[in-house]
Amino acid sequence: MAGLLAFSRGVDWLNEKFGWLADYCVLLACLISAGNATVRYLLSYSTNGLLEIQWYLFGAVVLLGAPYTLKRNEHVRVDLLYMSLSPRGRLWVDTLGFTIILIPASLYLAWLSFPFFWQSFVSDEMSQNAGGLILWPAKLLLPLGFALLAIQGMSELIKRVAALGGAIEIATDYEKPLQ
């Protein structure tokens, strides 16, 4: 179990760094959006590249931020079921959810999206829009994001199994989002 927990710490560290990157993508997207709007209204100038980089950054926020959100235990849950269980029951729900749904689905989506990225990469695909950008960096976010989500799911699964075995303690508290 010690080796698996070391692997889990490494994955957590990696996704912490990608989460940090996703945080800065939000800031960068806001700055580009504000700058683009300012230049468009003051100088009557704009380019499709600025619009496209914003959706690239949005994709990075979502796909690189999802594993970080999972690591922080802030992902969406079915509150009615989860909140009514004991801490051990919550560990079992998480374990089953990671094993049956999250990890297989993430791996499958990474596998499906890799050829989509690869074809774009080898053909050096460009946007159809005038002044547009190359497309493969945005398409790379799909297999990368799903692969990172899958390994973060494995990390969380390792921690849940270790907690069920009494090797570590995990806070299973879940605070329902305010709406």
Buried (B, 14 or more C-beta within 10 A) or exposed (E): EEEBBEBBEEBBEBBBEBBEBBBEBBEBBEEBBEEBEEBEEEEEEBBBBBBBBBEBBBBBBBBBBBBBBBBEBEBEBEEEEBEEBEEEEBBEBBBEBBBEEBBEBBBEBBEEBBEBBBEBBEEEBEBEEEEBBBBBBBBBBBBBBBBBBBBBBBBBBBBBBBBBEEBBEBEBEBEEEEE
